[in-house]
Amino acid sequence: MHAADQAPFEGGCTCRFVRYRMATRPVFVHCCHCRWCQRESGTAFALNAMIEADRVRLQQGAVELVHTPSLSGKGQKIARCPQCLVAVWSHYAGAGEAVCFVRVGTLDEPGVMPPDIHIFTASKQPWVLLPDGVPAFDGYYQASAVWPAESLARRAAWTAAKTAPR
């Protein structure tokens, strides 16, 4: 493993007002080719590193949470820099604020987090070529069939915390 592949991973927005650190590798990295992600990112896909929110720490600045509609109808909260408006991560309704979907392109070294999976490839742009050896699904998928055991255990922990009585 190359030194740049080791945690922590740092990133931030374009104007550098927001800086964050990921304490560990993410649970899983999605490359989503759905039309919603294409529209929101202004490009062919979104590349998101799914990680527990308590493993992402703001080092500098603050984010503004912007409520945005989603295909599910449940919406998402996009954490943006209040100055340059770059999206640095999202919280989707399914996992709530317990999980961040960090925009890989905002990492200082985005090359250390290639996609673990390509999803919603039925709507991918025809000129995007998917690599051999990386799982790809026309729509969404069943995590239990694809994720490694460690990632499934991490998901079980945040799911249990979400449903635990307060």
RAHU-V855241 format. One line per field, one symbol per residue. ss: DSSP state (2 for helix, 1 for strand, 0 for the rest). phi: phi as a letter, one per 30 degrees, with the letter a starting at -180 (. if undefined). psi: psi as a letter, one per 40 degrees, with the letter a starting at -180 (. if undefined). A space follows every 10 residues. Layout:
BEGIN
ss=???
phi=???
psi=???
END
This chain:
BEGIN
ss=0022200011 1100000011 1100000111 1100222222 2000011111 1122211111 0011111100 0000011111 1000001111 1100022211 1112221002 2200001110 2220000000 0000110000 0022220022 2222222222 222000
phi=.dedddddcc aldddidcbb bcdbdddacc cccddddddd dibdaccbcd adedccbdca iaccdcdbdb edicibccdb ddcciddcab bceeciddbc cddeddddbd ddbdddacbh ddcdddddcd ddicebbebd aceddbdded dddddedddd ddcddc
psi=hideeiiihi aaideedhhi hhdiiidihh hheidddddd eeadihhhhh ihdeehhhdi aiihhhhhii deeeiihhhi hedeehhdii hiddeaeehh ghhdeeidgd eegiheihif edeihdehhi iiehihidba ihdeediidd dddddddddd ddeii.
END
